[in-house]
Amino acid sequence: MKISEFRKLIREEVRKVIKEAGAPQENAIKIAVQTALDAGDDEELYDDSSAVSYKKLSKKAGLSVAELTHVVMYCLDAAGEDAPGMDNLDAKAAGGGGLTGKQLMANAIKKVKGMGIDIDSLV
């Protein structure tokens, strides 16, 4: 086997592993959603000292804390869990820059889908 063929095989394997692992943004969102689903709420994600805090995961996910909060809220609701804030989406969203919760959720979902992530498969 030639060196060039060997390198080609290695590159193909590396690409396959990366593709299976998912993008870092998708993994961060999945961790946030799974953490909330496991607990039945998103309380643990508010602990900034935690490795899975909204603050830390939002940076990895490429979303603002408010956007990630609304993505998790959407997923909790879709899974039939109690999603605090879902009943008050017409009010101004905390950290939402003047948007209502409904507008912020729509924007966050659109942003996540724009990253190529199927938000409905996260639940």
MDTraj code that builds the backbone (N, CA, C; nanometers):
import mdtraj as md
import numpy as np

residues = "MET LYS ILE SER GLU PHE ARG LYS LEU ILE ARG GLU GLU VAL ARG LYS VAL ILE LYS GLU ALA GLY ALA PRO GLN GLU ASN ALA ILE LYS ILE ALA VAL GLN THR ALA LEU ASP ALA GLY ASP ASP GLU GLU LEU TYR ASP ASP SER SER ALA VAL SER TYR LYS LYS LEU SER LYS LYS ALA GLY LEU SER VAL ALA GLU LEU THR HIS VAL VAL MET TYR CYS LEU ASP ALA ALA GLY GLU ASP ALA PRO GLY MET ASP ASN LEU ASP ALA LYS ALA ALA GLY GLY GLY GLY LEU THR GLY LYS GLN LEU MET ALA ASN ALA ILE LYS LYS VAL LYS GLY MET GLY ILE ASP ILE ASP SER LEU VAL".split()
xyz = np.array([
    [0.0851, -0.1178, 0.0000],
    [0.0000, 0.0000, 0.0000],
    [0.0898, 0.1243, 0.0000],
    [0.0555, 0.2167, -0.0865],
    [0.1320, 0.3406, -0.0937],
    [0.0971, 0.4309, 0.0236],
    [0.1910, 0.5178, 0.0561],
    [0.1689, 0.6140, 0.1653],
    [0.0472, 0.7001, 0.1360],
    [0.0289, 0.7450, 0.0135],
    [-0.0852, 0.8320, -0.0206],
    [-0.2182, 0.7592, -0.0009],
    [-0.2221, 0.6289, -0.0325],
    [-0.3434, 0.5504, -0.0111],
    [-0.3718, 0.5346, 0.1381],
    [-0.2656, 0.5120, 0.2141],
    [-0.2802, 0.4980, 0.3585],
    [-0.3333, 0.6276, 0.4199],
    [-0.2775, 0.7406, 0.3795],
    [-0.3236, 0.8700, 0.4303],
    [-0.4691, 0.8950, 0.3933],
    [-0.5066, 0.8561, 0.2737],
    [-0.6460, 0.8728, 0.2307],
    [-0.7397, 0.7914, 0.3194],
    [-0.7009, 0.6677, 0.3492],
    [-0.7821, 0.5841, 0.4379],
    [-0.7935, 0.6455, 0.5772],
    [-0.6834, 0.6972, 0.6295],
    [-0.6847, 0.7610, 0.7623],
    [-0.7788, 0.8809, 0.7608],
    [-0.7687, 0.9664, 0.6580],
    [-0.8563, 1.0848, 0.6494],
    [-1.0027, 1.0449, 0.6438],
    [-1.0349, 0.9405, 0.5688],
    [-1.1734, 0.8933, 0.5601],
    [-1.2240, 0.8452, 0.6965],
    [-1.1395, 0.7731, 0.7691],
    [-1.1777, 0.7243, 0.9019],
    [-1.1977, 0.8399, 0.9994],
    [-1.1093, 0.9380, 0.9949],
    [-1.1211, 1.0541, 1.0823],
    [-1.2499, 1.1294, 1.0522],
    [-1.2798, 1.1493, 0.9245],
    [-1.4053, 1.2175, 0.8873],
    [-1.5270, 1.1417, 0.9380],
    [-1.5214, 1.0089, 0.9289],
    [-1.6336, 0.9273, 0.9749],
    [-1.6533, 0.9418, 1.1259],
    [-1.5446, 0.9406, 1.2010],
    [-1.5529, 0.9543, 1.3463],
    [-1.6077, 1.0920, 1.3832],
    [-1.5592, 1.1969, 1.3174],
    [-1.6072, 1.3323, 1.3456],
    [-1.7553, 1.3444, 1.3129],
    [-1.7966, 1.2884, 1.1996],
    [-1.9371, 1.2955, 1.1598],
    [-2.0262, 1.2232, 1.2606],
    [-1.9809, 1.1073, 1.3083],
    [-2.0594, 1.0313, 1.4054],
    [-2.0657, 1.1017, 1.5400],
    [-1.9600, 1.1731, 1.5749],
    [-1.9561, 1.2427, 1.7036],
    [-2.0476, 1.3644, 1.7042],
    [-2.0721, 1.4216, 1.5882],
    [-2.1558, 1.5410, 1.5797],
    [-2.0723, 1.6660, 1.6005],
    [-2.1289, 1.7759, 1.5621],
    [-2.0595, 1.9035, 1.5762],
    [-2.0555, 1.9438, 1.7232],
    [-1.9532, 2.0193, 1.7632],
    [-1.9462, 2.0636, 1.9032],
    [-2.0711, 2.1413, 1.9464],
    [-2.1269, 2.2219, 1.8559],
    [-2.2474, 2.2974, 1.8891],
    [-2.3632, 2.2029, 1.9193],
    [-2.3793, 2.1036, 1.8340],
    [-2.4886, 2.0082, 1.8538],
    [-2.4696, 1.9301, 1.9833],
    [-2.3455, 1.8902, 2.0117],
    [-2.3184, 1.8146, 2.1344],
    [-2.3498, 1.8979, 2.2586],
    [-2.3150, 2.0270, 2.2562],
    [-2.3426, 2.1139, 2.3709],
    [-2.4933, 2.1273, 2.3928],
    [-2.5680, 2.1419, 2.2840],
    [-2.7139, 2.1532, 2.2944],
    [-2.7720, 2.0214, 2.3457],
    [-2.7210, 1.9098, 2.2935],
    [-2.7685, 1.7782, 2.3382],
    [-2.7435, 1.7584, 2.4876],
    [-2.6260, 1.8014, 2.5356],
    [-2.5936, 1.7874, 2.6781],
    [-2.6916, 1.8679, 2.7621],
    [-2.7199, 1.9908, 2.7196],
    [-2.8137, 2.0754, 2.7940],
    [-2.9521, 2.0119, 2.7989],
    [-2.9997, 1.9663, 2.6840],
    [-3.1329, 1.9062, 2.6761],
    [-3.1373, 1.7777, 2.7584],
    [-3.0356, 1.6927, 2.7450],
    [-3.0355, 1.5653, 2.8175],
    [-3.0266, 1.5868, 2.9674],
    [-2.9478, 1.6858, 3.0104],
    [-2.9367, 1.7172, 3.1531],
    [-3.0729, 1.7575, 3.2080],
    [-3.1433, 1.8418, 3.1326],
    [-3.2762, 1.8867, 3.1760],
    [-3.3765, 1.7715, 3.1746],
    [-3.3710, 1.6878, 3.0734],
    [-3.4643, 1.5749, 3.0654],
    [-3.4395, 1.4749, 3.1777],
    [-3.3126, 1.4500, 3.2086],
    [-3.2801, 1.3541, 3.3157],
    [-3.3334, 1.4023, 3.4500],
    [-3.3261, 1.5331, 3.4730],
    [-3.3719, 1.5893, 3.6007],
    [-3.5208, 1.6223, 3.5997],
    [-3.5783, 1.6334, 3.4811],
    [-3.7186, 1.6728, 3.4710],
    [-3.7367, 1.8238, 3.4751],
    [-3.6266, 1.8974, 3.4882],
    [-3.6309, 2.0435, 3.4822],
    [-3.4894, 2.0932, 3.4488],
    [-3.4761, 2.2252, 3.4341],
    [-3.3455, 2.2788, 3.3943],
    [-3.2714, 2.3469, 3.5091],
    [-3.3099, 2.3134, 3.6318],
    [-3.2522, 2.3787, 3.7496],
    [-3.0998, 2.3622, 3.7572],
    [-3.0503, 2.2422, 3.7289],
    [-2.9063, 2.2156, 3.7366],
    [-2.8270, 2.3030, 3.6389],
    [-2.8884, 2.3390, 3.5288],
    [-2.8198, 2.4175, 3.4260],
    [-2.7956, 2.5626, 3.4688],
    [-2.8639, 2.6068, 3.5723],
    [-2.8452, 2.7438, 3.6205],
    [-2.7258, 2.7565, 3.7160],
    [-2.6667, 2.6449, 3.7573],
    [-2.5526, 2.6466, 3.8485],
    [-2.4260, 2.6751, 3.7679],
    [-2.3765, 2.7992, 3.7761],
    [-2.2611, 2.8399, 3.6956],
    [-2.1330, 2.7649, 3.7305],
    [-2.1284, 2.7010, 3.8479],
    [-2.0089, 2.6243, 3.8847],
    [-2.0102, 2.4850, 3.8215],
    [-2.1244, 2.4468, 3.7675],
    [-2.1386, 2.3156, 3.7054],
    [-2.0753, 2.3152, 3.5660],
    [-2.0234, 2.2008, 3.5256],
    [-1.9665, 2.1872, 3.3910],
    [-2.0750, 2.1915, 3.2848],
    [-2.1988, 2.1703, 3.3265],
    [-2.3098, 2.1715, 3.2324],
    [-2.4023, 2.2902, 3.2600],
    [-2.3447, 2.4039, 3.2871],
    [-2.4277, 2.5224, 3.3110],
    [-2.4669, 2.5861, 3.1781],
    [-2.5778, 2.6577, 3.1800],
    [-2.6186, 2.7317, 3.0607],
    [-2.5060, 2.8224, 3.0129],
    [-2.4375, 2.8863, 3.1088],
    [-2.3313, 2.9811, 3.0759],
    [-2.2198, 2.9134, 2.9955],
    [-2.1760, 2.7956, 3.0394],
    [-2.0665, 2.7250, 2.9716],
    [-2.1133, 2.6608, 2.8409],
    [-2.2300, 2.5984, 2.8451],
    [-2.2789, 2.5284, 2.7256],
    [-2.3212, 2.6241, 2.6148],
    [-2.3710, 2.7434, 2.6512],
    [-2.4158, 2.8375, 2.5484],
    [-2.2983, 2.8826, 2.4619],
    [-2.1809, 2.8994, 2.5228],
    [-2.0619, 2.9373, 2.4451],
    [-2.0264, 2.8280, 2.3449],
    [-2.0283, 2.7035, 2.3905],
    [-1.9967, 2.5910, 2.3024],
    [-2.1025, 2.5734, 2.1937],
    [-2.2273, 2.6053, 2.2291],
    [-2.3381, 2.5854, 2.1351],
    [-2.3492, 2.6981, 2.0325],
    [-2.2824, 2.8097, 2.0586],
    [-2.2935, 2.9229, 1.9665],
    [-2.4253, 2.9958, 1.9806],
    [-2.4851, 2.9862, 2.0980],
    [-2.6126, 3.0510, 2.1270],
    [-2.5951, 3.1404, 2.2488],
    [-2.6852, 3.2358, 2.2653],
    [-2.6849, 3.3127, 2.3893],
    [-2.7458, 3.2248, 2.4987],
    [-2.7247, 3.2639, 2.6232],
    [-2.7832, 3.1888, 2.7345],
    [-2.9353, 3.1855, 2.7203],
    [-2.9940, 3.2998, 2.6834],
    [-3.1397, 3.3071, 2.6678],
    [-3.1875, 3.2140, 2.5558],
    [-3.1132, 3.2086, 2.4452],
    [-3.1526, 3.1205, 2.3348],
    [-3.1449, 2.9740, 2.3762],
    [-3.0360, 2.9359, 2.4419],
    [-3.0217, 2.7969, 2.4857],
    [-3.1289, 2.7607, 2.5875],
    [-3.1609, 2.8542, 2.6754],
    [-3.2672, 2.8324, 2.7738],
    [-3.3990, 2.8017, 2.7030],
    [-3.4284, 2.8763, 2.5982],
    [-3.5541, 2.8557, 2.5263],
    [-3.5531, 2.7269, 2.4437],
    [-3.4379, 2.6872, 2.3926],
    [-3.4286, 2.5592, 2.3215],
    [-3.4556, 2.4453, 2.4196],
    [-3.3956, 2.4515, 2.5373],
    [-3.4183, 2.3489, 2.6393],
    [-3.5646, 2.3482, 2.6820],
    [-3.6220, 2.4671, 2.6997],
    [-3.7627, 2.4792, 2.7381],
    [-3.8516, 2.4125, 2.6324],
    [-3.8226, 2.4381, 2.5060],
    [-3.8980, 2.3790, 2.3952],
    [-3.8886, 2.2257, 2.4010],
    [-3.7679, 2.1737, 2.4228],
    [-3.7474, 2.0289, 2.4267],
    [-3.8135, 1.9643, 2.5475],
    [-3.8065, 2.0310, 2.6636],
    [-3.8745, 1.9785, 2.7826],
    [-4.0243, 1.9692, 2.7576],
    [-4.0800, 2.0740, 2.6997],
    [-4.2230, 2.0762, 2.6711],
    [-4.2602, 1.9669, 2.5714],
    [-4.1774, 1.9496, 2.4688],
    [-4.2032, 1.8466, 2.3673],
    [-4.1983, 1.7066, 2.4275],
    [-4.1175, 1.6898, 2.5321],
    [-4.1052, 1.5593, 2.5985],
    [-4.2128, 1.5385, 2.7044],
    [-4.3001, 1.6376, 2.7216],
    [-4.4078, 1.6255, 2.8184],
    [-4.3674, 1.6606, 2.9604],
    [-4.2490, 1.7184, 2.9759],
    [-4.2026, 1.7602, 3.1087],
    [-4.2543, 1.9009, 3.1379],
    [-4.2531, 1.9377, 3.2644],
    [-4.2909, 2.0724, 3.3043],
    [-4.1780, 2.1669, 3.2640],
    [-4.2060, 2.2579, 3.1729],
    [-4.1057, 2.3527, 3.1253],
    [-4.1392, 2.4910, 3.1796],
    [-4.0715, 2.5311, 3.2879],
    [-4.1002, 2.6621, 3.3460],
    [-4.0854, 2.7720, 3.2410],
    [-4.1828, 2.8588, 3.2356],
    [-4.1780, 2.9696, 3.1403],
    [-4.2607, 2.9478, 3.0150],
    [-4.2965, 2.8232, 2.9851],
    [-4.3736, 2.7968, 2.8629],
    [-4.5114, 2.8624, 2.8684],
    [-4.5672, 2.8752, 2.9880],
    [-4.7000, 2.9347, 3.0000],
    [-4.6944, 3.0873, 2.9995],
    [-4.5757, 3.1446, 2.9923],
    [-4.5612, 3.2898, 2.9976],
    [-4.4768, 3.3413, 2.8810],
    [-4.4918, 3.2817, 2.7640],
    [-4.4091, 3.3185, 2.6492],
    [-4.4446, 3.4541, 2.5885],
    [-4.5576, 3.5099, 2.6256],
    [-4.5931, 3.6404, 2.5703],
    [-4.5244, 3.7544, 2.6442],
    [-4.4670, 3.7255, 2.7603],
    [-4.3955, 3.8278, 2.8372],
    [-4.2560, 3.8467, 2.7781],
    [-4.1937, 3.9581, 2.8130],
    [-4.0567, 3.9840, 2.7672],
    [-3.9644, 3.8779, 2.8261],
    [-3.8785, 3.8238, 2.7420],
    [-3.7871, 3.7180, 2.7853],
    [-3.6690, 3.7777, 2.8594],
    [-3.6309, 3.7140, 2.9684],
    [-3.5130, 3.7579, 3.0433],
    [-3.3899, 3.7373, 2.9556],
    [-3.3133, 3.8410, 2.9378],
    [-3.1933, 3.8314, 2.8540],
    [-3.2245, 3.8235, 2.7067],
    [-3.3476, 3.8535, 2.6695],
    [-3.3887, 3.8399, 2.5300],
    [-3.3797, 3.9670, 2.4482],
    [-3.3247, 4.0734, 2.5057],
    [-3.3063, 4.1967, 2.4282],
    [-3.4361, 4.2604, 2.3844],
    [-3.5393, 4.2553, 2.4677],
    [-3.6664, 4.3186, 2.4350],
    [-3.7643, 4.2300, 2.3606],
    [-3.7231, 4.1085, 2.3272],
    [-3.8125, 4.0156, 2.2584],
    [-3.9015, 3.9446, 2.3598],
    [-4.0167, 3.9034, 2.3141],
    [-4.1000, 3.8192, 2.4001],
    [-4.0402, 3.6784, 2.3981],
    [-4.0803, 3.5978, 2.4932],
    [-4.0327, 3.4602, 2.4984],
    [-4.0662, 3.3835, 2.3711],
    [-4.1840, 3.4110, 2.3164],
    [-4.2277, 3.3428, 2.1940],
    [-4.1363, 3.3791, 2.0760],
    [-4.1023, 3.5090, 2.0647],
    [-4.0135, 3.5538, 1.9569],
    [-3.8732, 3.4952, 1.9743],
    [-3.8255, 3.4972, 2.0982],
    [-3.6919, 3.4453, 2.1257],
    [-3.6857, 3.2958, 2.0970],
    [-3.7901, 3.2235, 2.1335],
    [-3.7920, 3.0797, 2.1076],
    [-3.7915, 3.0532, 1.9568],
    [-3.8716, 3.1273, 1.8826],
    [-3.8758, 3.1101, 1.7369],
    [-3.7390, 3.1390, 1.6755],
    [-3.6737, 3.2463, 1.7215],
    [-3.5408, 3.2813, 1.6704],
    [-3.4380, 3.1742, 1.7054],
    [-3.4433, 3.1247, 1.8285],
    [-3.3476, 3.0230, 1.8730],
    [-3.3661, 2.8932, 1.7944],
    [-3.4903, 2.8538, 1.7729],
    [-3.5172, 2.7315, 1.6970],
    [-3.4690, 2.7465, 1.5531],
    [-3.4928, 2.8643, 1.4960],
    [-3.4473, 2.8904, 1.3588],
    [-3.2938, 2.8867, 1.3517],
    [-3.2280, 2.9419, 1.4521],
    [-3.0814, 2.9430, 1.4568],
    [-3.0266, 2.8012, 1.4684],
    [-3.0883, 2.7205, 1.5541],
    [-3.0448, 2.5820, 1.5720],
    [-3.0653, 2.5031, 1.4431],
    [-3.1791, 2.5212, 1.3792],
    [-3.2045, 2.4524, 1.2521],
    [-3.1075, 2.5000, 1.1447],
    [-3.0691, 2.6290, 1.1492],
    [-2.9720, 2.6842, 1.0558],
    [-2.8340, 2.6214, 1.0720],
    [-2.8051, 2.5692, 1.1907],
    [-2.6792, 2.4989, 1.2163],
    [-2.6844, 2.3569, 1.1616],
    [-2.7999, 2.3169, 1.1115],
    [-2.8152, 2.1823, 1.0588],
    [-2.8544, 2.0805, 1.1648],
    [-2.9068, 2.1306, 1.2769],
    [-2.9455, 2.0426, 1.3875],
    [-3.0976, 2.0271, 1.3873],
    [-3.1427, 1.9023, 1.3884],
    [-3.2864, 1.8750, 1.3956],
    [-3.3281, 1.8820, 1.5422],
    [-3.3881, 1.9926, 1.5793],
    [-3.4229, 2.0179, 1.7208],
    [-3.5185, 1.9116, 1.7752],
    [-3.6037, 1.8598, 1.6900],
    [-3.7005, 1.7597, 1.7367],
    [-3.6353, 1.6249, 1.7654],
    [-3.5146, 1.6016, 1.7136],
    [-3.4458, 1.4748, 1.7412],
    [-3.3678, 1.4813, 1.8720],
    [-3.3643, 1.5980, 1.9363],
    [-3.2894, 1.6117, 2.0608],
    [-3.3666, 1.5581, 2.1806],
    [-3.4963, 1.5389, 2.1647],
    [-3.5812, 1.4966, 2.2761],
    [-3.5756, 1.3461, 2.2923],
])
top = md.Topology()
chain = top.add_chain()
for i, resn in enumerate(residues, 1):
    res = top.add_residue(resn, chain, resSeq=i)
    for name in ("N", "CA", "C"):
        top.add_atom(name, md.element.get_by_symbol(name[0]), res)
traj = md.Trajectory(xyz[None], top)
